[in-house]
């Protein structure tokens, strides 16, 4: 499919991941380590999923991965 690395979705998910990282660091300072770890993992995986969608082999594959 398309190979746009600077799409709006990539930018938004990258900015979101940066906010998640910042917030999880604050949670760690408050000794909420388990919550910070789970938030970090789930919040930063969104960007990885978007990257995977960008590497779809066909339109049908793109739709399947995006769901």
N, C-alpha and C positions, 0 to 999 in steps of 0.2 A: 504494500500500500504506500501511502505517502511517507516521506522521510523528513518532515518538518520538525526540526529540533527546537524551534523558538515559537511554538504555537501558544496561544492564550492559555490553553489548558495546562501545558507544561509549566508556564510561568506561574499560574495560580497555584498549582500543586507544589511547586518548589517554595513559593512564599508561605504556603500553609505549613509545609514541613519545617521551615525555619521557625515559625511561631510555635509549633509543637515542641521543637527542641528547646526553645527558650523556656516555655512553660514547664516542661518536664524537669528542667534544671531547677526551677523554682520549687517544684514539688519535692525534689530530692533534698533541698535545703530545709524543707519543713518536715523531713524524715518520713515522707510518703513514698518510699522507694518502690514498693510493688505497684502502686498506682502510676508512678512516673514511668516505670519500665513498660507496662502495658500500653500506656498512652503513646510512648515513644515508638513502640513497635507498630501499633496499628495506624498511628498518624503519619508515619513516614513511609509506610508501604503503599500509600495511594499513588505517590509519584512513580514508584516502580511498576505499578499496574498500568499507569498511563504509558510508560515507556514500552511495556510489552504490547499494548494495543497498537502503538505506532509501528511495530514490526510485524503486523498482521500480513499474511500472504495473499489474502483476497478480501473482497468486501464482506463476504459471509463470515470469514474468520475475524475480521474487524468487529463486526456486530456481536459475534459470539464472545469475544474477549472483553468488549466494552460492557456487556451485561454483567 
